[in-house]
Amino acid sequence: MEACSLARTIGLWSLPIHPRMFFSTVFRVLPKLLGLPPSLMKKFLKIKHEHIHPPHMEIEVGGSPELPHELLVDIFALLEIPDLKRASSVCSSWRSAYTSLCNLGLYKRPQTPCLLYTSEYAGESVAFLYSLAEKRSYKLTLPDPPIHTRYLIGSTNGWLVTADERSEMHLLNPITCQQIALPSVITIEHVTPIFDEAGALSKYHYSRHTGSPRLSRFCSDQPSILALAELRSYLHEKAFVFYDAYAGGHIVVLIHSPYGQLSFARLGDDKWTWLSQHSFFHDCIYKDGLLYAVTSQGKILAFNLRGPVVTTELIMDITKDFTYENIYIAQAPCGGLLQVWRTQETSEYVEDADPATYLTNTANIKIFKVDTMAEKLVGIDSLDGHVLLLGLNQTLYLSVEEYPHLKANHVYFTDDCELYLFGCQNNRRDIGIYDLANNTCEELSPQLWSNWPNPIWITPSLTRL
């Protein structure tokens, strides 16, 4: 488990910025906290601003009135994490308030999702957060192995799931820099290590068997031999980190090849547990102590992972014959389930053409309520003041009342097509915003990101595991 130093934490947000921005935010929320009349606040702000003139946040803010520590903690609890992290670097008293906020577990403010991406113009350990709230990017310096060398295979509750150059997986919180190694990939049912004469791991055997007799007829009897870095292009598909309140711990769930199978591990486990009887999964959520997983044909299964034996319940049977869409599952505010079908169009294949000209684009998104009583899907045309975020992240269904910087009745999407991502790593990514009212797409921003590693949605978090 690795955490970044204080110096590194401050360095994550070392963009030039004027402290006036922080004071402006602070005093915007003071009337609400103190119950002060506007006239008195204006007078106080006038005095305050007369003492603010330093050009960078790294220098001490001297000569300004000190706010009580407890009041600063209350104010900081209202800031989004990018502002909070930068505020913590202004001076020692603000750093102290930030530390108290984190250590006491008082920071509960909902965070607007960001796009995490890398840039070819930055170092190998540097990533960026593009804030949907502020429409600007923040620089992050992350622990080894370098983020540019990893595959980004999942994002849940502020945590990335990555695969390194040995195809081993880690959890990484890009805000706190805490990092946790997951059970070795050689403990997954389909992977066997190959050692050289010196006893060092050199390659992997990768098997394509399944627990389904029907599918086993089509599986090759001979495992493939893959280089250490090569396995992740064949095995890893999508990963999640869920909190199990009943067990008081976290569960990591991996959708992996062959055939979109499921394995899981609790933090602290030394191996992965294979759920062998089902395949072709696209997405998962964790709800009311159960793991809900949807297949490429819209079938939904619920797994109870708590007992000594995993039990399975069929929630919705197959709803479609064809599997050309990406399928997602989300929890609606009422507690029900949604299915989302995303269709992507690909450019026409031209022999001998530059591979970079092969592109995919989101063409259509359909949303359905899951009616478990009638055992059918009910199409809906509007999200009623909500938004969706799709990609390799856990699918998010958010209220614009709680996240006012997001566009109601829109879907924010990133690339998650396995074949396109791993087969065309340097091609333009399919990232944008889909308007459900008129079925059109718009750019998220002028392209800031490198095409690889693939950009991914993440909700910043200060949570430590």
C-alpha positions as CSV (number, residue, x, y, z in Angstrom):
1,M,0.0,0.0,0.0
2,E,1.6,3.2,-1.1
3,A,0.6,6.8,-0.3
4,C,2.2,10.0,-1.6
5,S,4.1,12.4,0.5
6,L,2.8,15.8,1.6
7,A,5.1,17.5,-0.9
8,R,3.6,15.4,-3.7
9,T,0.1,16.0,-2.5
10,I,0.6,19.8,-2.7
11,G,2.3,19.3,-6.1
12,L,-0.8,17.8,-7.5
13,W,-2.5,21.2,-7.6
14,S,0.5,23.5,-8.2
15,L,-1.1,25.4,-11.0
16,P,-0.6,29.2,-10.6
17,I,-3.6,30.6,-8.9
18,H,-4.5,33.7,-6.9
19,P,-5.6,33.2,-3.3
20,R,-8.4,35.7,-3.9
21,M,-10.2,32.8,-5.6
22,F,-10.2,30.8,-2.3
23,F,-11.2,33.8,-0.2
24,S,-14.0,34.6,-2.6
25,T,-15.3,31.0,-2.2
26,V,-14.8,31.2,1.6
27,F,-16.8,34.4,2.1
28,R,-19.5,33.3,-0.3
29,V,-20.5,30.6,2.2
30,L,-19.9,32.6,5.4
31,P,-23.3,34.3,5.6
32,K,-25.0,30.9,5.6
33,L,-22.7,29.5,8.2
34,L,-22.6,32.6,10.5
35,G,-26.1,34.0,9.9
36,L,-24.5,37.4,9.2
37,P,-26.5,40.2,7.5
38,P,-25.3,41.1,4.0
39,S,-24.2,44.6,5.0
40,L,-21.8,43.3,7.7
41,M,-20.4,40.8,5.3
42,K,-19.7,43.5,2.6
43,K,-17.8,45.5,5.2
44,F,-15.9,42.4,6.3
45,L,-15.1,41.5,2.7
46,K,-13.9,45.0,1.9
47,I,-11.4,44.8,4.8
48,K,-10.4,41.3,3.7
49,H,-9.7,42.1,0.1
50,E,-7.6,45.1,1.0
51,H,-5.1,42.7,2.4
52,I,-5.0,40.2,-0.5
53,H,-2.4,40.8,-3.2
54,P,0.1,37.8,-3.5
55,P,0.4,36.4,-7.0
56,H,0.7,32.7,-6.2
57,M,-0.9,30.4,-3.7
58,E,2.4,28.9,-2.6
59,I,3.3,32.0,-0.6
60,E,2.0,32.7,2.9
61,V,-1.1,34.9,3.1
62,G,0.0,37.4,5.7
63,G,-1.8,40.3,7.2
64,S,-5.3,38.8,6.7
65,P,-7.7,38.1,9.5
66,E,-7.4,34.5,10.8
67,L,-10.7,32.5,10.9
68,P,-11.3,30.1,13.7
69,H,-10.1,26.6,12.9
70,E,-13.6,25.1,13.4
71,L,-15.1,27.6,11.0
72,L,-12.5,26.9,8.4
73,V,-13.3,23.2,8.7
74,D,-17.0,23.9,8.1
75,I,-16.2,26.1,5.1
76,F,-13.8,23.6,3.5
77,A,-16.5,20.9,3.9
78,L,-18.5,22.9,1.3
79,L,-15.8,22.9,-1.4
80,E,-15.3,20.6,-4.3
81,I,-12.1,18.5,-4.0
82,P,-10.1,20.4,-6.6
83,D,-10.7,23.7,-4.7
84,L,-10.2,21.9,-1.4
85,K,-6.8,20.5,-2.4
86,R,-5.7,23.9,-3.7
87,A,-7.0,25.7,-0.6
88,S,-5.0,23.3,1.6
89,S,-1.8,24.7,0.0
90,V,-2.5,28.4,0.7
91,C,-1.1,28.5,4.3
92,S,-0.4,26.4,7.3
93,S,-3.8,27.2,9.1
94,W,-5.7,26.2,5.9
95,R,-3.6,23.0,5.7
96,S,-4.4,22.2,9.3
97,A,-8.2,22.7,8.7
98,Y,-7.9,20.4,5.6
99,T,-6.1,17.7,7.6
100,S,-8.7,17.9,10.4
101,L,-11.5,17.6,7.8
102,C,-10.0,14.4,6.3
103,N,-8.9,12.8,9.6
104,L,-12.3,13.3,11.3
105,G,-14.2,11.9,8.3
106,L,-16.3,15.1,8.0
107,Y,-15.9,15.6,4.3
108,K,-19.2,14.4,2.7
109,R,-19.8,16.8,-0.1
110,P,-21.0,15.2,-3.3
111,Q,-18.4,15.6,-6.1
112,T,-19.0,16.4,-9.7
113,P,-17.4,13.7,-11.9
114,C,-14.2,14.5,-13.8
115,L,-12.5,13.1,-16.8
116,L,-9.1,11.5,-16.0
117,Y,-6.7,11.5,-18.9
118,T,-3.0,11.6,-19.8
119,S,-1.1,13.8,-22.3
120,E,1.8,13.0,-24.5
121,Y,3.3,16.4,-23.5
122,A,3.5,15.5,-19.8
123,G,5.7,13.1,-17.9
124,E,4.9,9.3,-17.7
125,S,3.6,9.7,-14.1
126,V,1.4,12.7,-14.9
127,A,-2.3,12.6,-15.4
128,F,-5.0,15.3,-15.5
129,L,-8.5,15.8,-14.2
130,Y,-10.8,17.7,-16.5
131,S,-13.5,19.2,-14.2
132,L,-17.0,19.2,-15.6
133,A,-17.9,21.8,-13.0
134,E,-15.2,24.3,-13.8
135,K,-14.4,23.3,-17.5
136,R,-10.7,23.3,-16.7
137,S,-8.0,20.7,-16.0
138,Y,-5.8,20.0,-13.0
139,K,-2.4,18.3,-13.0
140,L,-1.8,15.1,-10.9
141,T,1.5,13.4,-10.2
142,L,0.9,9.8,-9.4
143,P,2.9,7.0,-7.8
144,D,4.7,4.3,-9.8
145,P,4.2,2.3,-12.0
146,P,3.8,5.2,-14.4
147,I,0.2,5.9,-15.3
148,H,1.1,6.1,-19.0
149,T,2.2,2.5,-18.9
150,R,-1.0,1.2,-17.3
151,Y,-4.4,0.1,-18.7
152,L,-7.3,1.9,-17.0
153,I,-9.9,-0.8,-16.7
154,G,-12.3,0.6,-14.1
155,S,-13.4,3.5,-11.9
156,T,-15.7,3.5,-8.9
157,N,-16.2,6.0,-6.0
158,G,-12.9,7.8,-6.7
159,W,-10.8,4.7,-7.2
160,L,-9.2,3.6,-10.5
161,V,-8.5,0.0,-11.3
162,T,-5.4,-0.4,-13.4
163,A,-3.3,-3.1,-15.0
164,D,0.5,-2.7,-15.1
165,E,3.1,-4.0,-17.6
166,R,3.0,-7.4,-15.8
167,S,-0.8,-7.4,-16.2
168,E,-1.1,-7.1,-12.4
169,M,-3.9,-5.0,-11.0
170,H,-3.9,-2.1,-8.5
171,L,-6.4,0.2,-7.0
172,L,-5.3,3.8,-7.2
173,N,-6.9,6.9,-5.7
174,P,-5.4,9.7,-7.8
175,I,-6.3,12.4,-5.2
176,T,-4.7,10.8,-2.2
177,C,-2.2,8.7,-4.2
178,Q,-3.1,5.7,-2.0
179,Q,-2.4,2.5,-4.0
180,I,-3.4,-1.1,-3.1
181,A,-2.1,-4.2,-5.0
182,L,-4.9,-6.7,-5.8
183,P,-4.5,-10.5,-5.8
184,S,-2.1,-11.7,-8.4
185,V,-3.4,-12.3,-11.9
186,I,-2.1,-15.9,-11.7
187,T,-4.8,-16.6,-9.1
188,I,-7.5,-16.0,-11.8
189,E,-8.9,-19.4,-13.0
190,H,-7.7,-18.9,-16.6
191,V,-4.1,-17.8,-15.9
192,T,-1.1,-20.0,-15.1
193,P,2.4,-18.7,-14.6
194,I,5.4,-19.8,-16.7
195,F,8.8,-19.5,-15.0
196,D,12.2,-19.3,-16.6
197,E,15.3,-21.4,-15.6
198,A,16.1,-18.9,-12.8
199,G,12.6,-19.2,-11.3
200,A,11.4,-15.8,-12.4
201,L,8.0,-15.2,-13.9
202,S,8.5,-14.9,-17.6
203,K,5.1,-15.6,-19.4
204,Y,1.6,-16.7,-18.8
205,H,-0.6,-19.6,-20.0
206,Y,-4.0,-18.2,-20.8
207,S,-6.9,-20.7,-21.1
208,R,-10.2,-20.1,-22.8
209,H,-12.3,-22.6,-20.9
210,T,-15.6,-21.7,-19.2
211,G,-17.9,-23.3,-16.6
212,S,-20.6,-23.6,-19.3
213,P,-20.8,-27.0,-21.1
214,R,-22.5,-25.3,-24.0
215,L,-19.7,-22.8,-24.5
216,S,-16.9,-25.3,-23.7
217,R,-17.6,-27.0,-27.0
218,F,-16.3,-23.9,-28.8
219,C,-13.2,-23.4,-26.6
220,S,-9.7,-24.3,-27.7
221,D,-8.1,-27.1,-25.6
222,Q,-4.7,-25.5,-26.0
223,P,-3.9,-22.4,-23.8
224,S,-2.2,-19.4,-25.4
225,I,1.3,-18.4,-24.2
226,L,1.4,-14.6,-23.7
227,A,4.1,-12.1,-22.6
228,L,3.6,-10.5,-19.3
229,A,2.3,-7.2,-20.7
230,E,0.3,-9.0,-23.4
231,L,-2.1,-10.8,-21.1
232,R,-4.0,-7.6,-20.1
233,S,-5.0,-7.1,-23.8
234,Y,-6.7,-10.5,-23.7
235,L,-7.9,-10.9,-20.2
236,H,-9.1,-7.6,-18.6
237,E,-12.3,-6.0,-19.6
238,K,-13.9,-3.9,-16.9
239,A,-13.5,-3.7,-13.1
240,F,-15.4,-2.2,-10.1
241,V,-14.8,-1.5,-6.4
242,F,-17.9,-1.8,-4.3
243,Y,-18.4,-1.3,-0.5
244,D,-20.2,-4.1,1.3
245,A,-21.8,-2.5,4.4
246,Y,-22.8,-5.8,5.8
247,A,-19.2,-7.2,5.7
248,G,-17.7,-3.8,6.4
249,G,-15.2,-4.1,3.6
250,H,-14.7,-3.6,-0.2
251,I,-15.2,-6.0,-3.0
252,V,-13.4,-5.8,-6.4
253,V,-15.3,-7.3,-9.3
254,L,-13.6,-8.1,-12.6
255,I,-15.3,-8.8,-15.9
256,H,-12.8,-10.7,-17.9
257,S,-12.2,-12.9,-20.9
258,P,-12.9,-15.4,-22.2
259,Y,-16.5,-14.6,-22.9
260,G,-17.1,-11.8,-20.3
261,Q,-16.9,-14.0,-17.2
262,L,-16.9,-12.7,-13.6
263,S,-14.3,-13.1,-10.8
264,F,-14.2,-11.2,-7.5
265,A,-11.9,-10.6,-4.5
266,R,-12.3,-8.9,-1.2
267,L,-9.6,-6.5,-0.1
268,G,-7.2,-8.6,1.8
269,D,-7.9,-11.8,-0.1
270,D,-4.9,-13.6,-1.7
271,K,-6.8,-14.9,-4.7
272,W,-9.7,-14.3,-7.0
273,T,-12.9,-16.3,-6.8
274,W,-14.4,-17.3,-10.2
275,L,-18.2,-17.2,-10.8
276,S,-18.1,-20.0,-13.3
277,Q,-21.7,-20.6,-14.5
278,H,-22.4,-17.5,-16.5
279,S,-20.8,-15.4,-19.2
280,F,-21.1,-12.4,-21.6
281,F,-21.4,-9.8,-18.9
282,H,-21.1,-6.1,-19.8
283,D,-21.7,-4.2,-16.5
284,C,-22.3,-4.5,-12.8
285,I,-23.6,-2.5,-9.8
286,Y,-23.8,-3.4,-6.1
287,K,-27.2,-2.8,-4.5
288,D,-28.7,-3.9,-1.2
289,G,-25.9,-6.4,-0.6
290,L,-26.2,-8.1,-4.0
291,L,-24.1,-7.9,-7.1
292,Y,-26.3,-7.2,-10.1
293,A,-24.7,-8.0,-13.5
294,V,-26.1,-7.5,-17.0
295,T,-25.2,-9.5,-20.0
296,S,-24.8,-8.5,-23.7
297,Q,-28.4,-9.8,-24.3
298,G,-29.9,-7.8,-21.4
299,K,-30.2,-10.7,-19.0
300,I,-29.7,-9.6,-15.3
301,L,-28.5,-11.8,-12.5
302,A,-28.1,-11.0,-8.8
303,F,-25.2,-12.7,-6.9
304,N,-25.1,-12.9,-3.1
305,L,-21.4,-13.0,-2.4
306,R,-21.7,-12.9,1.4
307,G,-22.1,-16.6,2.4
308,P,-19.6,-19.5,2.1
309,V,-21.4,-20.4,-1.2
310,V,-22.3,-17.8,-3.8
311,T,-26.0,-17.9,-4.7
312,T,-27.6,-16.6,-7.9
313,E,-31.0,-15.2,-8.7
314,L,-32.4,-14.5,-12.1
315,I,-33.8,-10.9,-12.2
316,M,-34.5,-10.5,-15.9
317,D,-34.2,-13.1,-18.7
318,I,-32.8,-12.4,-22.1
319,T,-34.4,-9.3,-23.7
320,K,-32.6,-9.2,-27.1
321,D,-31.2,-11.6,-29.7
322,F,-28.4,-9.4,-31.1
323,T,-25.4,-8.2,-29.2
324,Y,-24.1,-5.3,-31.2
325,E,-24.7,-2.7,-28.4
326,N,-22.8,-2.0,-25.2
327,I,-25.2,-2.7,-22.3
328,Y,-25.1,-0.9,-19.0
329,I,-27.0,-1.2,-15.7
330,A,-27.7,1.6,-13.3
331,Q,-29.7,2.2,-10.1
332,A,-32.6,4.7,-10.4
333,P,-33.4,7.1,-7.6
334,C,-36.5,5.2,-6.7
335,G,-34.4,2.1,-6.1
336,G,-35.3,0.4,-9.3
337,L,-32.9,-0.7,-12.1
338,L,-32.2,0.9,-15.5
339,Q,-30.8,-0.7,-18.6
340,V,-28.9,1.5,-21.1
341,W,-28.1,0.4,-24.7
342,R,-25.4,2.3,-26.6
343,T,-24.9,1.8,-30.3
344,Q,-21.7,2.8,-31.9
345,E,-21.0,3.1,-35.6
346,T,-17.7,2.3,-37.1
347,S,-16.1,3.8,-40.2
348,E,-16.0,1.6,-43.3
349,Y,-13.0,-0.7,-43.5
350,V,-10.7,0.1,-46.4
351,E,-7.9,-2.3,-47.3
352,D,-4.4,-0.8,-47.0
353,A,-5.8,2.4,-45.4
354,D,-4.1,4.1,-42.5
355,P,-5.3,2.3,-39.3
356,A,-5.7,5.7,-37.6
357,T,-8.6,6.4,-40.0
358,Y,-10.7,3.6,-38.4
359,L,-13.0,5.3,-35.9
360,T,-16.1,4.6,-33.8
361,N,-18.8,7.0,-32.9
362,T,-21.7,6.8,-30.6
363,A,-24.8,6.8,-32.8
364,N,-27.7,6.1,-30.5
365,I,-28.5,5.6,-26.8
366,K,-31.7,3.9,-25.5
367,I,-32.8,3.8,-21.9
368,F,-35.2,1.3,-20.2
369,K,-36.7,0.8,-16.8
370,V,-36.5,-2.8,-15.6
371,D,-40.0,-4.0,-14.7
372,T,-39.2,-7.1,-12.7
373,M,-42.8,-7.9,-12.0
374,A,-43.8,-8.0,-15.6
375,E,-40.4,-9.3,-16.6
376,K,-39.9,-6.8,-19.4
377,L,-38.1,-3.5,-20.2
378,V,-40.0,-0.3,-20.5
379,G,-38.5,2.4,-22.8
380,I,-38.2,5.9,-21.5
381,D,-37.5,9.1,-23.5
382,S,-36.3,11.4,-20.7
383,L,-34.2,11.2,-17.6
384,D,-36.4,13.7,-15.8
385,G,-33.7,16.1,-14.5
386,H,-31.0,13.5,-14.4
387,V,-27.8,12.6,-16.4
388,L,-26.0,9.3,-17.1
389,L,-22.2,8.8,-17.3
390,L,-21.1,5.8,-19.4
391,G,-17.8,4.2,-20.0
392,L,-15.4,1.9,-18.1
393,N,-16.5,3.7,-14.9
394,Q,-19.3,2.4,-12.8
395,T,-22.4,3.6,-14.6
396,L,-23.6,6.8,-12.9
397,Y,-27.2,8.1,-12.8
398,L,-27.1,11.6,-11.2
399,S,-29.5,14.4,-10.4
400,V,-28.8,17.9,-11.9
401,E,-30.3,19.4,-8.7
402,E,-27.4,17.9,-6.8
403,Y,-24.9,18.3,-9.7
404,P,-26.0,21.6,-11.3
405,H,-23.0,21.9,-13.6
406,L,-24.2,18.8,-15.6
407,K,-26.8,19.0,-18.4
408,A,-30.1,17.5,-17.7
409,N,-31.4,14.7,-20.0
410,H,-27.9,14.2,-21.4
411,V,-25.5,11.2,-21.4
412,Y,-21.8,11.8,-20.9
413,F,-19.8,9.0,-22.5
414,T,-16.3,7.7,-23.0
415,D,-14.9,4.8,-25.0
416,D,-15.3,1.3,-23.6
417,C,-15.5,-0.9,-26.7
418,E,-12.9,-3.6,-25.8
419,L,-12.0,-4.5,-29.4
420,Y,-11.6,-0.9,-30.4
421,L,-9.7,0.2,-27.3
422,F,-7.1,-2.6,-27.3
423,G,-7.0,-3.0,-31.1
424,C,-6.7,0.7,-32.0
425,Q,-4.9,2.3,-29.0
426,N,-3.7,5.3,-30.9
427,N,-7.0,6.1,-32.7
428,R,-9.3,9.0,-31.7
429,R,-11.4,8.2,-28.7
430,D,-15.2,8.3,-28.8
431,I,-15.9,10.9,-26.0
432,G,-18.8,13.3,-25.9
433,I,-22.2,14.3,-24.6
434,Y,-25.4,12.8,-26.1
435,D,-28.6,14.8,-26.0
436,L,-31.5,12.5,-25.5
437,A,-34.1,15.1,-26.6
438,N,-32.9,15.3,-30.2
439,N,-30.5,12.3,-30.4
440,T,-27.4,14.4,-31.2
441,C,-23.8,14.3,-29.9
442,E,-21.6,17.2,-29.0
443,E,-17.9,17.5,-28.1
444,L,-17.0,17.5,-24.4
445,S,-14.2,20.0,-25.1
446,P,-11.4,20.5,-27.7
447,Q,-9.3,17.4,-27.4
448,L,-7.0,17.7,-24.4
449,W,-6.2,14.0,-23.9
450,S,-3.9,11.4,-25.4
451,N,-5.8,8.6,-27.0
452,W,-4.0,6.0,-24.8
453,P,-4.4,5.2,-21.9
454,N,-8.1,5.6,-22.6
455,P,-9.7,8.6,-20.7
456,I,-12.1,7.5,-18.0
457,W,-14.7,9.2,-15.8
458,I,-13.9,9.4,-12.1
459,T,-15.6,11.0,-9.1
460,P,-12.8,12.5,-6.9
461,S,-12.7,11.2,-3.4
462,L,-10.7,11.5,-0.3
463,T,-11.7,8.1,0.9
464,R,-8.9,5.8,2.2
465,L,-9.3,2.0,2.2
